[in-house]
Amino acid sequence: MDTRKFDNKSVKECADILVESVNQIRKDNDILENQDISIYVIDAPIVHSAIAQFGEHIQERTNAHSIVQVNLDVGNPMPDALPQIEVIIGDDPVVIAVEQV
């Protein structure tokens, strides 16, 4: 899995990183831009804030049907079979996955 690191980002920049990462997954896995998807993302504090404030923007820019915040601490695992990318935003490792719907 590819890992990219982004230091000290704002909530808006985090939203942009999510959009960029989802679109990179699409490109790497030949998922067409007009294909509806669901986004799965590890629930880190800045990610939670980004989705709360910019969720609609993220969905529009990625043509996503939904965004699912995966919380590993409560036993909500990331689906392993989906194409994924890992980014580190600040100190938080964030795994993002895409499912075609």
N, C-alpha and C positions, 0 to 999 in steps of 0.2 A: 504494500500500500504506500502510495506517495505521501510524504509529509512536508508541509510548508509551515513556516513560522512567521507570525505577525506580532510585533511588540506594541504594547500600549495603544490599542486602537479604541476609538469611540464606538458608541452603539451604532451609529450610521455606517461607519467603516466596517463594522462587523457584519451588518446586513449586506453591504456590497461584497464582502469576502464570501458570504454564503451564496450570493447570486453567482459570482465568478466561479466558485467551486462546483456548484450544481451544473453550470453550463460546461465546465471542463469535463465532468463525469459524462454528460451527454455526448460531448465530442469524442472522448476516449472510448465510448461504448456504442457508438453509432446509433444513438437515440435521437430521432428527429426532433427539431425544435417545436413542431406542432403536435408532437406526441404528448398526451397528458401524463403527468407523473405525480407521485407522492414523494415528498422529501422526508427523510428520517435524519435527525440530528441529535447528538448528545447534548443534554440539557446542562450547559454551564451558565453561570449567572449572566455574562454578557450576551450569550446567545438567547437566553430567556428574554432579556430586555429588548434585544434586536427584533425578535419575533413579535413581542408585544407591541412595539412601536412601529415596525416596518413590515409586519407579516404580509399584509396585502400587497405591498410593493414587491416583496420577494416572490410571492406567488405570481404576480403579473409578469415580472422579468424572467421567470423560469418556466412559465406555463404549467405551474404546479396546481394540482387539484387540492392538495392538502400538505400541511407541514406537521409532522409528528415529532414531538420532543421526547426522546428516549431517556429515561431516568434509570441508570444502572443500579443506583442505591436501593431502589424498591423492587428490583427484580424484573425490570422491563428491558429485555435485551435488544440490542441492535440486530436486525435480521442479517445473518451471516452471508446468505447467498446473493445479496444485492451488490452492485458495483458501488465502491466506496472510495473516499479520499479522507485523509487526516490533515487537519490544519491545527496549528497551535496559536491561539489568540491570547496574547498576554502570557499567562502561565497555564492556561487551560487547554489540554488536548481535546479537540473536537472532531469527532468522526461524523461524516456526512455521507448518506447513502441515498440512492434514487431507485424507485420502483416504478415501472411502467404500469399504467392503469388503463 
